[in-house]
Amino acid sequence: MAGVATAEACDSNAALLASGDLRVLQPIFKMYGQCRAFSGPIVTLKAFEDNVLVREVLETRGEGRVLVIDGGGSMRCALVGGNLGQLAQNMGWAGIVVNGCIRDVDEINGCDIGVRALGSNPMKSNKKGVGEKHVAVHIAGAFVRDREWLYADSDGILVSRSELSI
């Protein structure tokens, strides 16, 4: 995780927090995957109950990035399952944050990536290809934009306009 602990980052960056250049996501996400701490540049995706675009993005080289999916907070189906978790690991993604549900929890917990989601649901999503890539999303009380930086650990999730160094 490049050595940036979220609590330390908050303590060291009061000015960035005050300006909104550093934001703390509300603590609504559950932790999955083997990586309890992860960070990287953000790729955003808005996809409500449809994971076709999720697969498209995860099929690209991750290069240590973090996919942030705004699933509208839907608890009715999963946007990421075990196959996509394995794909994300194989393609070099650092993590996935889902404002929605995942499934195949045991498989995802076996993947060497970090995953945060609202919960799990065994129902698969639609496959219509509806959604938007690289758009600003509002999740967990904060705006998240493409190419910002995400830092996640056991204390929580931070989003920064630029890469942090402590």
C-alpha positions in Angstrom: 0.0 0.0 0.0 3.0 2.3 -0.4 3.1 2.8 3.4 0.2 5.2 3.7 -2.1 4.3 6.7 -5.4 6.0 6.5 -5.4 7.2 10.1 -1.9 8.7 9.7 -2.9 10.2 6.4 -5.8 12.0 8.1 -3.6 13.2 11.0 -0.9 14.5 8.6 -3.2 16.2 6.0 -5.6 18.4 7.9 -5.4 21.1 5.2 -6.3 18.6 2.5 -9.2 17.4 4.5 -10.4 20.9 5.1 -10.2 21.8 1.5 -11.9 18.6 0.3 -8.9 17.5 -1.7 -8.8 14.5 0.7 -12.1 12.9 1.6 -13.1 10.1 4.0 -15.7 7.7 2.8 -18.4 6.8 5.3 -17.7 3.5 7.0 -20.4 1.5 5.2 -18.3 -1.1 3.4 -17.4 -4.7 4.4 -13.9 -6.0 3.7 -13.3 -8.9 1.4 -10.3 -10.3 -0.5 -6.9 -11.1 0.9 -5.5 -7.6 0.8 -6.7 -5.7 3.8 -4.8 -2.6 2.7 -4.6 -1.4 -0.9 -4.3 1.8 -2.8 -4.0 3.1 -6.3 -5.3 5.5 -9.0 -9.0 5.3 -9.4 -11.1 4.1 -12.4 -14.8 5.0 -11.9 -17.8 3.2 -13.2 -21.5 3.7 -12.8 -23.5 0.5 -13.3 -26.9 -0.2 -11.7 -27.6 -3.9 -11.4 -25.6 -4.6 -14.6 -22.1 -5.9 -14.6 -21.2 -6.0 -18.3 -19.1 -2.9 -18.1 -17.5 -4.1 -14.9 -16.1 -7.1 -16.8 -15.0 -4.9 -19.7 -13.0 -2.7 -17.3 -11.5 -5.6 -15.4 -10.4 -7.2 -18.6 -8.0 -4.3 -19.1 -4.6 -4.2 -17.5 -5.1 -2.9 -13.9 -1.5 -1.7 -13.4 -2.2 -1.3 -9.6 -5.4 0.8 -10.1 -8.6 0.6 -8.1 -12.0 0.2 -9.7 -14.7 2.2 -7.9 -18.2 1.0 -9.0 -21.2 3.0 -8.1 -24.0 0.4 -8.2 -26.5 2.9 -6.7 -26.3 1.1 -3.4 -28.5 -1.7 -4.7 -28.7 -4.7 -2.5 -30.8 -6.7 -5.0 -28.0 -8.4 -6.9 -24.2 -8.7 -7.1 -22.0 -6.7 -9.4 -18.8 -8.7 -8.8 -18.4 -12.4 -8.3 -15.6 -14.9 -7.9 -14.8 -15.0 -11.6 -14.4 -11.2 -11.8 -12.4 -11.2 -8.6 -10.0 -13.7 -10.1 -9.9 -11.7 -13.3 -9.0 -8.5 -11.4 -6.2 -10.3 -9.6 -4.9 -11.8 -12.9 -5.0 -8.4 -14.6 -3.1 -6.6 -11.9 -5.9 -4.5 -10.2 -5.1 -3.5 -6.6 -8.7 -3.4 -5.5 -12.4 -2.9 -6.2 -14.8 -0.8 -4.2 -18.5 -1.6 -4.9 -21.3 0.7 -3.8 -23.5 -2.4 -4.0 -23.1 -6.2 -3.5 -20.7 -9.0 -4.4 -21.2 -12.7 -4.5 -19.0 -15.8 -4.3 -17.5 -14.4 -1.1 -15.3 -17.4 -0.4 -13.8 -17.2 -3.9 -13.3 -13.5 -3.6 -11.7 -13.9 -0.1 -9.2 -16.3 -1.9 -8.1 -13.5 -4.3 -5.0 -11.5 -3.8 -6.8 -8.1 -4.1 -8.7 -5.8 -1.8 -12.5 -5.7 -2.2 -14.9 -3.5 -0.3 -18.7 -3.8 -0.8 -21.9 -3.1 1.0 -22.6 -6.8 1.4 -23.2 -10.0 -0.5 -26.1 -11.3 -2.5 -26.2 -14.6 -4.4 -28.3 -13.1 -7.3 -26.4 -12.3 -10.4 -26.8 -9.0 -12.2 -28.3 -8.1 -15.5 -26.2 -8.3 -18.7 -27.4 -5.4 -20.8 -24.3 -3.3 -20.9 -25.9 -0.3 -19.4 -23.7 2.1 -17.5 -21.0 4.8 -17.7 -17.2 4.6 -17.5 -14.9 7.4 -16.2 -17.6 9.6 -14.7 -17.7 11.3 -11.3 -19.7 9.2 -8.8 -21.1 10.0 -5.4 -20.7 7.2 -2.9 -20.5 6.9 0.9 -21.0 10.6 1.3 -18.2 11.8 -1.1 -17.6 12.5 -4.7 -15.0 10.1 -6.3 -13.5 11.0 -9.7 -11.5 9.1 -12.3 -7.8 9.3 -11.8 -7.9 10.4 -8.1 -6.2 8.1 -5.6 -7.9 5.7 -3.2 -6.3 4.4 0.0 -8.0 1.6 2.0 -7.0 -0.2 5.1 -8.7 -1.7 8.2 -9.5 1.9 9.5 -11.4 3.0 6.4 -11.2 4.4 2.9 -9.7 7.8 1.7 -10.0 9.4 -1.7 -7.4 12.0 -2.6 -7.2 14.4 -5.5 -3.5 13.5 -5.8 -1.1 10.8 -4.6 -0.3 11.1 -0.9 3.1 10.8 0.6 3.7 10.6 4.3 
